[in-house]
Amino acid sequence: MRMRTALRLWVPRFTAVFTVFLTLTLLVAPAVRAQEYGAAVPSNVQPYSAAELDQMLAPIALYPDSLLGPILIASTYPLEVVEAHRWLQDPYNASLRGDALAAALQQQTWDPSVKTLVAYPQILEMMDNNLDWTERLGDAFLAQQDDVMDAVQRLRSEAEEAGTLESNSQQEVTTVAGAIVIAPVSPAIVYVPVYNPLIVFGVWPYPDYPPFFFPWAGVSVGINVGFRIFEPFWGWGRWDWRHHRIDIDSARYNRINVHYPPVQSGPWKFNPEHRHDVPFRSPATRARFRGVEGGLSQRQFRGYAPRERTYRAPAGGPTIIPAPRVIQPTAPRAPIPARTGPRVTQPFIRSPSAPRAAPRMERRMPPAFESYGRGREVRTQEQRGARSRQSAPSGNERGAPRGRGWKQQ
């Protein structure tokens, strides 16, 4: 009798607990799979076709492997690409070289792939000026990494057959385990080809998907542009074409990735922190990484800058020591003349008919989110955040950082 009573009391409770546990499991499991970055794309979501992949990879497929890797990885973090390119618009930043450039870059929280591309401004300019292509390229690399690497090899094979890809004094083209590898001949200089995809790949097989073509400003097509290799930010990734991945050298990578926890050597993994909640464009990428994106954060909507990270010294001895924040020198101010008479104050009287001048708003930099189709929404939220901060107590009493979108004079 007691047993039946106990069962009658505990069975409903156990059922309720099990139901809650099952519900939480079903809700949390997709996010956990997304964080593991191994979730498969559902069968009802159409990925990029071979024609679309060849179309978007045609402008960079013949780049040296050592530059192609950072480009593909950086394309998954489009907002940081925009920030880095606009950082270079400052003439003082653009003039930095060697140790000064390395120290300045270590103050930034960008992904190592983005920091690497700062030494090659034409590439950053190409990615920023063609942001729609950059976003699609990053989405494809995230959702279809194997297909992207196969497309690169397919395009390189077509260029070899057309006689436009071969070894010379600037690059070495070899075949390793069935994969075509492009490497610089000199350990100090890397050459980047500027070419027309409609010519170098022979007859283009997809008339409905003509290849993208991004000629560089001031550079003739058919010229290889030489860049001095930026050694402190070079060589942290190695292509493994056979297993369709990019392997990370943790020692080199962690010396650049100083604002984030150290990573282990092995295949590169996507870090959603560098995505900054930028939405994914393709349905296949959204399906695979559901739970990772969430749109712009509330702090960014209200015009605040991202929270600062503390600097972490690299393990194994600092090879790059960050310098104090670089400030462009300015001319000394003229001395203020001393007063010669008593100070006279007069009350300020505003004419009733004089209209009140609106506060002048100065944009520090163009909104980096307009290419994602949410520029109007961001601008509205920024203005709303500015008005709310005007009504708040002055002096930044609660320690909130200043907004980085609009500046009121």
C-alpha positions as CSV (number, residue, x, y, z in Angstrom):
1,M,0.0,0.0,0.0
2,R,2.8,2.4,1.0
3,M,4.6,1.5,-2.3
4,R,1.6,2.4,-4.4
5,T,1.2,5.7,-2.5
6,A,4.9,6.5,-3.0
7,L,4.7,5.7,-6.7
8,R,1.5,7.8,-7.0
9,L,3.3,10.8,-5.5
10,W,6.7,10.4,-7.2
11,V,5.8,9.4,-10.8
12,P,4.2,12.7,-11.7
13,R,7.2,14.6,-10.2
14,F,9.6,12.4,-12.1
15,T,7.7,12.9,-15.3
16,A,7.7,16.7,-14.8
17,V,11.4,16.8,-14.2
18,F,12.1,14.6,-17.2
19,T,9.9,16.7,-19.4
20,V,11.8,19.9,-18.3
21,F,15.2,18.1,-18.9
22,L,14.1,16.9,-22.3
23,T,12.9,20.4,-23.3
24,L,16.1,22.1,-22.2
25,T,18.1,19.5,-24.1
26,L,16.3,20.1,-27.3
27,L,16.7,23.9,-26.9
28,V,20.4,23.9,-25.9
29,A,21.6,21.2,-28.2
30,P,21.6,23.3,-31.4
31,A,23.6,26.0,-29.8
32,V,26.1,23.5,-28.4
33,R,26.5,22.0,-31.9
34,A,27.0,25.5,-33.3
35,Q,29.7,26.3,-30.8
36,E,31.5,23.1,-31.8
37,Y,31.4,24.4,-35.4
38,G,30.8,20.9,-36.7
39,A,27.1,21.0,-37.4
40,A,26.1,19.7,-40.8
41,V,24.1,21.9,-43.2
42,P,20.5,20.6,-43.3
43,S,19.6,18.9,-46.6
44,N,16.9,21.4,-47.4
45,V,19.4,24.3,-47.5
46,Q,21.1,24.8,-50.8
47,P,24.9,25.6,-50.5
48,Y,26.9,27.6,-53.1
49,S,27.2,25.7,-56.4
50,A,30.6,25.0,-58.1
51,A,29.8,27.8,-60.5
52,E,29.2,30.3,-57.7
53,L,32.4,29.2,-55.9
54,D,34.5,29.5,-59.0
55,Q,33.0,32.9,-59.7
56,M,33.9,34.4,-56.2
57,L,37.3,32.6,-55.9
58,A,38.6,33.5,-59.4
59,P,40.2,36.9,-58.3
60,I,42.4,35.3,-55.6
61,A,42.8,31.6,-56.6
62,L,46.3,32.3,-58.0
63,Y,47.6,34.2,-54.9
64,P,50.4,32.5,-53.0
65,D,49.1,30.1,-50.3
66,S,50.7,32.1,-47.5
67,L,48.4,35.1,-48.4
68,L,45.3,33.1,-49.6
69,G,44.9,31.6,-46.1
70,P,44.7,35.0,-44.2
71,I,42.4,36.3,-46.9
72,L,39.9,33.5,-46.5
73,I,40.0,33.6,-42.8
74,A,39.7,37.4,-42.6
75,S,36.7,37.3,-44.9
76,T,34.8,35.5,-42.1
77,Y,35.3,38.7,-40.0
78,P,34.2,41.4,-42.4
79,L,33.7,44.1,-39.8
80,E,37.3,43.9,-38.7
81,V,38.4,44.0,-42.3
82,V,36.5,47.3,-42.6
83,E,38.0,48.7,-39.4
84,A,41.6,47.7,-40.4
85,H,41.3,49.3,-43.9
86,R,39.9,52.6,-42.4
87,W,42.6,52.5,-39.7
88,L,45.1,52.7,-42.7
89,Q,43.3,55.7,-44.0
90,D,45.1,57.7,-41.3
91,P,48.4,58.9,-43.0
92,Y,50.3,58.4,-39.8
93,N,49.2,54.7,-39.5
94,A,49.9,54.1,-43.2
95,S,53.5,55.4,-42.7
96,L,54.3,52.9,-40.0
97,R,56.8,50.2,-40.8
98,G,58.7,47.4,-39.0
99,D,58.7,47.4,-35.2
100,A,56.5,50.5,-35.1
101,L,53.8,48.9,-37.2
102,A,54.0,45.7,-35.2
103,A,53.6,47.6,-31.9
104,A,50.7,49.5,-33.2
105,L,48.9,46.4,-34.5
106,Q,49.4,44.6,-31.2
107,Q,47.1,47.3,-29.6
108,Q,44.3,46.2,-31.9
109,T,41.9,43.4,-31.0
110,W,41.5,42.2,-34.6
111,D,42.0,38.6,-35.6
112,P,45.6,37.7,-36.6
113,S,44.5,37.2,-40.2
114,V,43.3,40.8,-40.4
115,K,46.5,42.1,-38.7
116,T,48.5,40.2,-41.3
117,L,46.7,41.9,-44.2
118,V,47.5,45.4,-42.9
119,A,50.9,45.0,-44.4
120,Y,49.3,44.5,-47.8
121,P,47.0,47.5,-48.1
122,Q,45.9,46.9,-51.7
123,I,44.4,43.6,-50.6
124,L,42.5,45.2,-47.7
125,E,41.3,47.9,-50.0
126,M,40.0,45.2,-52.4
127,M,38.1,43.5,-49.6
128,D,36.6,46.6,-48.1
129,N,35.6,48.2,-51.5
130,N,33.9,44.9,-52.5
131,L,32.3,44.1,-49.2
132,D,29.4,42.1,-50.7
133,W,32.0,39.7,-52.2
134,T,34.0,39.5,-49.0
135,E,30.9,38.6,-47.0
136,R,29.9,35.9,-49.5
137,L,33.4,34.5,-49.6
138,G,33.6,34.3,-45.8
139,D,30.2,32.6,-45.6
140,A,31.2,30.1,-48.2
141,F,34.5,29.3,-46.4
142,L,32.6,28.7,-43.1
143,A,29.9,26.5,-44.5
144,Q,31.7,24.8,-47.4
145,Q,35.4,24.8,-46.5
146,D,36.1,21.6,-48.4
147,D,34.3,22.9,-51.5
148,V,36.1,26.2,-51.4
149,M,39.5,24.5,-51.3
150,D,38.5,22.2,-54.1
151,A,37.4,25.2,-56.2
152,V,40.9,26.8,-55.7
153,Q,42.6,23.7,-56.9
154,R,40.2,23.5,-59.8
155,L,40.9,27.0,-60.9
156,R,44.7,26.6,-60.5
157,S,44.5,23.5,-62.7
158,E,42.7,25.4,-65.4
159,A,45.3,28.1,-65.3
160,E,48.1,25.6,-65.6
161,E,46.4,24.1,-68.7
162,A,46.0,27.6,-70.1
163,G,49.7,28.2,-69.6
164,T,49.2,31.2,-67.3
165,L,50.4,29.5,-64.0
166,E,54.0,28.4,-63.9
167,S,57.2,28.8,-61.8
168,N,59.4,31.9,-62.4
169,S,61.8,34.1,-60.6
170,Q,59.0,35.4,-58.3
171,Q,57.0,32.3,-57.4
172,E,57.4,28.6,-57.3
173,V,54.5,26.4,-58.5
174,T,54.7,22.7,-57.4
175,T,52.3,19.8,-57.0
176,V,52.3,18.1,-53.6
177,A,50.1,15.1,-53.0
178,G,48.0,16.1,-56.0
179,A,47.5,19.7,-54.9
180,I,49.0,22.7,-56.7
181,V,51.0,24.8,-54.2
182,I,52.1,28.4,-54.9
183,A,54.9,29.8,-52.8
184,P,57.2,32.8,-53.0
185,V,60.8,32.2,-54.1
186,S,62.3,34.9,-51.9
187,P,62.1,34.6,-48.1
188,A,61.8,38.4,-47.9
189,I,59.4,39.3,-50.7
190,V,56.0,37.9,-51.8
191,Y,54.5,38.7,-55.2
192,V,50.8,39.0,-55.7
193,P,49.5,38.7,-59.3
194,V,47.0,41.2,-60.7
195,Y,45.1,39.3,-63.5
196,N,41.9,39.2,-65.5
197,P,40.1,35.9,-64.7
198,L,38.5,35.8,-68.1
199,I,42.0,35.4,-69.6
200,V,44.1,33.4,-67.2
201,F,41.7,30.5,-66.8
202,G,41.1,30.0,-70.5
203,V,37.5,29.6,-71.7
204,W,35.2,30.3,-68.7
205,P,32.8,27.4,-68.4
206,Y,30.0,29.3,-66.6
207,P,28.5,32.0,-68.9
208,D,25.7,32.7,-66.3
209,Y,28.3,33.2,-63.6
210,P,31.1,35.4,-65.0
211,P,34.1,35.7,-62.6
212,F,34.6,38.6,-60.4
213,F,37.4,41.0,-61.5
214,F,38.9,43.5,-59.1
215,P,41.7,45.5,-60.8
216,W,44.0,47.4,-58.5
217,A,44.1,51.2,-58.7
218,G,47.2,52.3,-60.6
219,V,48.4,48.8,-61.3
220,S,48.4,47.3,-64.8
221,V,46.8,43.9,-65.3
222,G,49.4,41.2,-65.8
223,I,51.8,42.7,-63.3
224,N,53.0,40.9,-60.1
225,V,53.1,43.3,-57.2
226,G,55.9,42.7,-54.8
227,F,55.5,43.2,-51.0
228,R,58.1,42.9,-48.3
229,I,57.1,40.0,-46.1
230,F,56.0,41.3,-42.6
231,E,57.9,38.7,-40.6
232,P,56.3,39.2,-37.2
233,F,52.9,38.4,-38.6
234,W,53.9,35.8,-41.2
235,G,53.9,32.0,-41.3
236,W,51.3,31.2,-38.6
237,G,49.2,29.1,-40.9
238,R,50.0,26.2,-43.2
239,W,47.7,24.7,-45.9
240,D,46.8,21.0,-45.6
241,W,45.1,20.5,-49.0
242,R,44.7,16.8,-48.5
243,H,42.5,17.2,-45.4
244,H,40.9,20.5,-46.5
245,R,42.1,22.6,-43.7
246,I,44.5,25.3,-42.6
247,D,46.8,24.2,-39.7
248,I,47.7,26.8,-37.1
249,D,51.2,27.2,-35.6
250,S,50.3,28.1,-32.0
251,A,53.7,29.6,-31.2
252,R,53.5,32.2,-34.0
253,Y,49.7,32.6,-33.8
254,N,49.6,33.3,-30.0
255,R,52.2,36.0,-30.3
256,I,49.8,37.9,-32.5
257,N,46.5,36.9,-30.8
258,V,47.5,38.6,-27.5
259,H,44.1,39.9,-26.5
260,Y,42.5,36.4,-26.5
261,P,43.1,33.1,-24.9
262,P,45.9,31.1,-26.5
263,V,45.0,28.4,-29.0
264,Q,46.5,25.0,-29.6
265,S,48.2,23.9,-32.8
266,G,45.9,22.2,-35.2
267,P,43.1,23.1,-37.7
268,W,41.9,26.7,-37.7
269,K,38.6,27.2,-36.0
270,F,36.2,30.1,-36.4
271,N,36.1,32.5,-33.4
272,P,32.6,34.1,-33.2
273,E,34.0,37.0,-31.0
274,H,35.7,38.4,-34.1
275,R,32.4,38.3,-36.0
276,H,31.0,41.0,-33.7
277,D,27.4,39.7,-34.3
278,V,27.5,40.5,-38.0
279,P,24.7,38.5,-39.6
280,F,25.5,35.7,-42.0
281,R,24.3,36.3,-45.5
282,S,23.9,32.8,-46.9
283,P,21.2,30.4,-45.6
284,A,23.7,27.5,-45.5
285,T,26.0,29.4,-43.1
286,R,23.1,30.6,-41.0
287,A,21.9,27.0,-40.7
288,R,25.3,25.7,-39.8
289,F,26.2,28.4,-37.2
290,R,22.8,29.0,-35.8
291,G,23.1,30.3,-32.2
292,V,26.4,32.0,-33.0
293,E,25.1,35.2,-34.6
294,G,22.5,37.5,-33.0
295,G,22.5,40.7,-34.9
296,L,24.1,43.9,-33.6
297,S,24.5,43.9,-29.8
298,Q,22.5,46.4,-27.7
299,R,25.6,48.3,-26.8
300,Q,26.5,48.8,-30.5
301,F,22.9,49.9,-31.3
302,R,23.2,52.5,-28.6
303,G,26.5,53.9,-30.1
304,Y,28.9,52.5,-27.5
305,A,32.3,51.1,-28.5
306,P,33.2,47.5,-27.8
307,R,34.6,46.8,-24.4
308,E,38.3,47.0,-24.2
309,R,40.4,43.8,-23.6
310,T,43.4,43.7,-21.4
311,Y,46.8,43.0,-23.0
312,R,48.2,39.5,-22.4
313,A,52.0,39.1,-22.8
314,P,52.9,36.3,-25.2
315,A,54.3,33.1,-23.7
316,G,57.8,32.0,-24.5
317,G,59.3,35.5,-24.4
318,P,58.0,38.7,-25.9
319,T,59.2,39.0,-29.5
320,I,56.8,42.0,-30.1
321,I,56.4,44.4,-27.2
322,P,53.5,46.8,-27.6
323,A,54.4,50.4,-27.3
324,P,52.3,53.1,-25.7
325,R,49.4,54.3,-27.8
326,V,50.6,56.0,-30.9
327,I,49.6,59.6,-31.1
328,Q,50.4,61.7,-34.1
329,P,52.5,64.7,-33.0
330,T,50.9,68.1,-33.3
331,A,52.4,71.6,-33.5
332,P,52.9,73.3,-30.1
333,R,50.2,75.8,-29.1
334,A,50.9,79.5,-28.9
335,P,51.2,80.9,-25.4
336,I,48.0,82.6,-24.0
337,P,48.7,86.3,-23.4
338,A,48.4,87.4,-19.8
339,R,45.4,89.6,-18.8
340,T,46.1,93.3,-18.4
341,G,42.9,94.5,-16.7
342,P,40.1,93.3,-14.5
343,R,37.9,90.5,-15.8
344,V,34.4,91.7,-16.8
345,T,31.6,89.3,-17.2
346,Q,28.3,90.0,-19.0
347,P,25.1,87.9,-19.0
348,F,24.3,86.0,-22.1
349,I,21.0,87.2,-23.7
350,R,19.5,85.2,-26.5
351,S,17.4,87.1,-29.0
352,P,13.8,85.8,-29.0
353,S,13.8,85.8,-32.8
354,A,17.1,84.1,-33.3
355,P,16.7,80.4,-33.9
356,R,18.6,78.0,-31.7
357,A,21.5,76.4,-33.5
358,A,21.3,72.7,-33.6
359,P,24.4,70.8,-32.2
360,R,26.8,70.0,-34.9
361,M,27.2,66.2,-35.3
362,E,30.5,64.9,-36.6
363,R,30.8,61.3,-37.8
364,R,34.1,59.8,-36.8
365,M,34.0,57.2,-39.5
366,P,31.5,55.9,-42.0
367,P,29.1,53.3,-40.6
368,A,30.7,49.9,-41.1
369,F,27.3,48.1,-41.1
370,E,25.6,49.7,-44.1
371,S,26.7,47.0,-46.5
372,Y,24.8,44.5,-44.3
373,G,21.5,46.0,-45.2
374,R,20.9,47.5,-41.7
375,G,22.4,51.0,-42.1
376,R,19.2,52.9,-41.6
377,E,18.4,50.9,-38.4
378,V,21.8,51.5,-37.0
379,R,21.8,55.2,-37.7
380,T,18.3,55.5,-36.0
381,Q,19.5,53.6,-32.9
382,E,22.8,55.6,-32.8
383,Q,20.8,58.9,-32.8
384,R,18.4,57.5,-30.1
385,G,21.4,56.5,-28.0
386,A,22.9,59.9,-28.4
387,R,19.7,61.6,-27.2
388,S,19.5,59.3,-24.2
389,R,23.1,60.0,-23.2
390,Q,22.4,63.8,-23.5
391,S,19.6,63.4,-20.9
392,A,21.8,61.3,-18.6
393,P,23.9,62.9,-15.8
394,S,27.1,64.6,-17.1
395,G,30.6,63.5,-16.3
396,N,30.2,59.9,-17.3
397,E,29.3,59.1,-13.6
398,R,28.7,55.4,-14.2
399,G,32.0,54.9,-16.1
400,A,30.3,54.0,-19.4
401,P,32.7,54.3,-22.4
402,R,32.1,57.1,-24.9
403,G,30.1,56.3,-28.1
404,R,32.2,55.6,-31.1
405,G,29.5,56.3,-33.8
406,W,28.5,60.0,-33.5
407,K,30.3,62.8,-31.7
408,Q,28.5,65.9,-30.5
409,Q,30.5,69.1,-30.4
